[in-house]
Amino acid sequence: MANIKSQKKRILTNAKAAERNKAVRAEVRTRTKAALAEGDVDSDATRAAIARIDRAAAKGVMHKNTAARKKSRLIKQIRATAS
C-alpha cells in the first residue's frame, strides 16, 4: 500500500476509471454481438454498435486506431454473413 497521500488518491481514482472503462468495453461487446446477430449493415443495431465504438474512442477507453479496426472488422463480418 502506498504511503503518499496523492498516491492513495490515484489508486482510488484509477479503480473508478477501470470500472467505468470495463462497463464501456462490455457495452461495445454487447452492441457488436447484437449487430452481428441482426446481420444487416444498415440496421439500427449496427449503427448503435458503431456509435458505441466511436464514443469509447472519444472517451479514451480505446485508441482511435483500435476503434477504426473494430468498426472495419464488424462491417466486414456482417457483409460476409449477409452474402
SERO-4910 file (N, C-alpha, C, O; in steps of 0.05 Angstrom, whole numbers):
BEGIN
 pado doro    nc1    nc2    nc3   cac1   cac2   cac3    cc1    cc2    cc3    oc1    oc2    oc3
  Met    A     17    -24      0      0      0      0     18     25      0     39     25     12
  Ala    A      9     45    -14     24     70    -16     23     85     10      4     84     25
  Asn    A     45    100     16     46    117     39     40    146     33     33    161     51
  Ile    A     43    153      8     40    181      0     10    186     -5     -4    170    -18
  Lys    A      1    209      5    -28    215      3    -38    217    -26    -59    206    -32
  Ser    A    -22    230    -43    -31    233    -71    -32    206    -85    -48    202   -102
  Gln    A    -14    188    -77    -14    162    -90    -38    145    -81    -50    130    -96
  Lys    A    -46    148    -56    -70    135    -46    -94    144    -62   -112    129    -69
  Lys    A    -95    171    -67   -117    182    -82   -117    171   -111   -138    165   -122
  Arg    A    -93    169   -123    -91    159   -150   -100    130   -152   -113    122   -172
  Ile    A    -95    114   -131   -104     86   -131   -134     85   -132   -146     70   -147
  Leu    A   -147    102   -116   -177    103   -116   -187    113   -143   -207    102   -154
  Thr    A   -175    134   -154   -184    145   -179   -181    125   -202   -198    123   -219
  Asn    A   -158    111   -202   -153     91   -223   -173     68   -221   -182     58   -242
  Ala    A   -181     61   -197   -201     40   -194   -228     48   -205   -241     32   -218
  Lys    A   -236     73   -200   -261     83   -211   -260     84   -241   -279     76   -255
  Ala    A   -238     93   -252   -235     94   -281   -236     67   -294   -247     63   -315
  Ala    A   -223     47   -280   -223     20   -290   -251      8   -291   -258     -6   -310
  Glu    A   -267     14   -271   -295      5   -270   -311     17   -293   -326      3   -307
  Arg    A   -307     43   -298   -321     57   -320   -313     45   -347   -330     39   -364
  Asn    A   -287     41   -350   -276     31   -375   -286      2   -380   -292     -5   -403
  Lys    A   -288    -14   -359   -298    -41   -362   -327    -41   -371   -334    -57   -388
  Ala    A   -343    -23   -360   -371    -21   -368   -373    -13   -398   -390    -23   -412
  Val    A   -357      6   -406   -358     16   -434   -349     -7   -453   -363    -11   -473
  Arg    A   -328    -21   -446   -319    -43   -463   -340    -65   -465   -345    -77   -486
  Ala    A   -354    -71   -443   -375    -91   -442   -398    -82   -460   -409    -99   -475
  Glu    A   -405    -57   -459   -426    -46   -476   -419    -48   -506   -436    -55   -522
  Val    A   -394    -43   -512   -385    -46   -540   -388    -75   -549   -398    -80   -571
  Arg    A   -379    -94   -533   -382   -122   -540   -411   -130   -543   -418   -144   -562
  Thr    A   -429   -121   -526   -457   -127   -527   -469   -117   -553   -483   -131   -567
  Arg    A   -463    -92   -559   -474    -80   -584   -463    -93   -609   -477    -96   -629
  Thr    A   -438   -101   -608   -426   -114   -631   -439   -141   -636   -445   -148   -659
  Lys    A   -444   -156   -615   -457   -182   -617   -485   -179   -628   -494   -195   -645
  Ala    A   -499   -159   -619   -526   -154   -629   -526   -147   -659   -543   -155   -674
  Ala    A   -506   -131   -667   -504   -124   -695   -498   -148   -712   -509   -151   -734
  Leu    A   -481   -166   -703   -474   -190   -717   -498   -208   -719   -502   -221   -740
  Ala    A   -514   -210   -698   -538   -227   -698   -559   -217   -718   -572   -232   -731
  Glu    A   -561   -190   -720   -580   -179   -739   -571   -183   -768   -587   -189   -785
  Gly    A   -545   -179   -773   -534   -186   -799   -541   -166   -821   -541   -175   -844
  Asp    A   -546   -141   -815   -551   -121   -836   -534    -97   -830   -534    -86   -808
  Val    A   -521    -87   -851   -503    -64   -848   -518    -39   -841   -508    -22   -826
  Asp    A   -542    -36   -852   -558    -11   -848   -577    -13   -824   -594      5   -821
  Ser    A   -575    -33   -807   -593    -37   -785   -587    -17   -762   -565     -6   -760
  Asp    A   -607    -14   -745   -603      3   -721   -582     -9   -702   -567      6   -690
  Ala    A   -581    -36   -701   -562    -49   -683   -533    -43   -692   -515    -39   -676
  Thr    A   -529    -43   -718   -502    -37   -729   -494     -8   -724   -472     -2   -716
  Arg    A   -513     10   -728   -508     38   -723   -502     43   -693   -485     59   -686
  Ala    A   -517     29   -676   -512     32   -647   -485     21   -639   -471     33   -623
  Ala    A   -477     -1   -651   -450    -12   -645   -428      7   -654   -409     11   -639
  Ile    A   -431     18   -677   -410     37   -687   -410     62   -670   -388     73   -665
  Ala    A   -433     71   -662   -434     95   -644   -421     90   -618   -406    107   -607
  Arg    A   -425     66   -606   -412     59   -581   -382     57   -584   -367     65   -566
  Ile    A   -373     46   -606   -344     44   -611   -332     72   -613   -311     77   -602
  Asp    A   -345     89   -628   -336    117   -631   -335    131   -604   -316    146   -598
  Arg    A   -356    127   -588   -357    140   -562   -335    130   -543   -323    146   -528
  Ala    A   -329    105   -545   -308     93   -528   -281    105   -536   -264    111   -519
  Ala    A   -277    109   -562   -252    121   -572   -250    150   -563   -229    160   -556
  Ala    A   -272    164   -564   -273    193   -556   -267    196   -527   -254    215   -518
  Lys    A   -276    177   -510   -272    178   -481   -244    169   -473   -236    172   -451
  Gly    A   -230    157   -492   -203    147   -486   -202    119   -475   -182    110   -465
  Val    A   -225    105   -477   -225     77   -467   -209     60   -486   -196     41   -477
  Met    A   -211     66   -512   -195     51   -531   -182     71   -550   -192     94   -554
  His    A   -160     64   -562   -146     81   -581   -163     84   -607   -179     67   -613
  Lys    A   -159    107   -620   -175    112   -644   -170     92   -666   -188     85   -682
  Asn    A   -145     82   -668   -140     62   -689   -153     35   -682   -161     20   -700
  Thr    A   -154     29   -656   -168      5   -647   -197      6   -654   -209    -13   -663
  Ala    A   -209     30   -650   -237     34   -656   -242     31   -686   -261     18   -694
  Ala    A   -224     42   -702   -227     40   -731   -225     11   -740   -240      2   -757
  Arg    A   -206     -4   -728   -203    -32   -735   -227    -48   -727   -236    -65   -743
  Lys    A   -239    -43   -704   -262    -57   -695   -286    -52   -713   -301    -70   -720
  Lys    A   -290    -26   -721   -312    -19   -739   -308    -33   -766   -327    -44   -777
  Ser    A   -284    -33   -776   -278    -45   -802   -284    -75   -802   -297    -85   -820
  Arg    A   -275    -88   -781   -279   -117   -779   -308   -124   -775   -318   -144   -785
  Leu    A   -322   -107   -760   -351   -112   -756   -366   -111   -782   -382   -129   -788
  Ile    A   -361    -90   -798   -375    -87   -823   -367   -110   -842   -384   -121   -856
  Lys    A   -342   -117   -841   -332   -139   -858   -346   -166   -851   -354   -181   -869
  Gln    A   -349   -171   -825   -363   -195   -816   -392   -195   -823   -403   -216   -832
  Ile    A   -405   -173   -820   -434   -171   -826   -438   -175   -856   -456   -190   -864
  Arg    A   -421   -164   -873   -424   -167   -902   -418   -196   -910   -431   -206   -928
  Ala    A   -399   -209   -896   -393   -237   -903   -416   -255   -896   -422   -274   -911
  Thr    A   -430   -250   -873   -452   -267   -866   -477   -261   -882   -493   -279   -886
  Ala    A   -480   -237   -892   -503   -229   -907   -504   -242   -934   -525   -249   -945
  Ser    A   -480   -246   -946   -479   -257   -973   -479   -287   -974   -479   -299   -996
***
